[in-house]
Amino acid sequence: MRAPEAGANLLHSIADGQRRLDEIVARARSGQTFSPRQLLLLQAEVYRISEEVALVQRVVEEGLSGLKRLWTMQL
């Protein structure tokens, strides 16, 4: 898989996770109760999404750092 495709897939996965979490929050606000199993699955989903966001953040920081190094190079 090429890097742009992998990045796009990761961002798509994060957006899907955000959508799923929004749906769960809406259901909880409407009064739905969740079983311990469902809550454990939700916790795992939140953890997975937070790890994906942290990965994207690190990739962006490294990319920006590389660009800054290029801009400060004297030719």
KELOMAR-663889 format. One record per residue (C-alpha): residue number from 1; x, y, z; residue in three letters. Coordinates in pm, whole numbers. Example, Ala and Ser with C-alpha at 12.3 -4.5 7.8 and 13.67 -1.06 7.14 Angstrom:
<rozas>
nr_X_Y_Z_rest
1_1230_-450_780_ALA
2_1367_-106_714_SER
</rozas>
This chain:
<rozas>
nr_X_Y_Z_rest
1_0_0_0_MET
2_136_343_-89_ARG
3_187_602_184_ALA
4_-88_841_64_PRO
5_-337_553_54_GLU
6_-235_437_401_ALA
7_-274_790_535_GLY
8_-613_829_374_ALA
9_-725_493_513_ASN
10_-612_591_862_LEU
11_-798_923_846_LEU
12_-1107_744_715_HIS
13_-1085_498_1005_SER
14_-1063_784_1255_ILE
15_-1364_956_1099_ALA
16_-1562_629_1114_ASP
17_-1469_588_1479_GLY
18_-1581_941_1555_GLN
19_-1913_875_1385_ARG
20_-1964_554_1585_ARG
21_-1882_730_1911_LEU
22_-2123_1012_1826_ASP
23_-2397_755_1768_GLU
24_-2327_586_2102_ILE
25_-2331_917_2290_VAL
26_-2663_1006_2124_ALA
27_-2810_669_2228_ARG
28_-2688_716_2586_ALA
29_-2838_1064_2601_ARG
30_-3170_925_2482_SER
31_-3177_694_2783_GLY
32_-3042_368_2644_GLN
33_-2849_161_2895_THR
34_-2548_-48_2807_PHE
35_-2438_-387_2933_SER
36_-2093_-432_3088_PRO
37_-1986_-612_2768_ARG
38_-2099_-319_2553_GLN
39_-1917_-73_2779_LEU
40_-1599_-279_2757_LEU
41_-1623_-283_2377_LEU
42_-1677_92_2379_LEU
43_-1368_139_2595_GLN
44_-1162_-68_2352_ALA
45_-1295_137_2059_GLU
46_-1207_466_2229_VAL
47_-856_336_2302_TYR
48_-807_225_1940_ARG
49_-920_561_1805_ILE
50_-698_753_2049_SER
51_-398_546_1937_GLU
52_-476_618_1571_GLU
53_-504_991_1645_VAL
54_-170_983_1829_ALA
55_-10_810_1529_LEU
56_-143_1073_1288_VAL
57_-15_1346_1519_GLN
58_336_1193_1526_ARG
59_343_1156_1147_VAL
60_236_1518_1095_VAL
61_492_1643_1348_GLU
62_771_1450_1176_GLU
63_662_1580_836_GLY
64_659_1939_958_LEU
65_996_1893_1122_SER
66_1138_1769_792_GLY
67_993_2066_605_LEU
68_1143_2308_858_LYS
69_1484_2146_812_ARG
70_1453_2184_436_LEU
71_1357_2551_465_TRP
72_1655_2629_687_THR
73_1910_2454_463_MET
74_2152_2687_295_GLN
75_2212_2607_-66_LEU
</rozas>
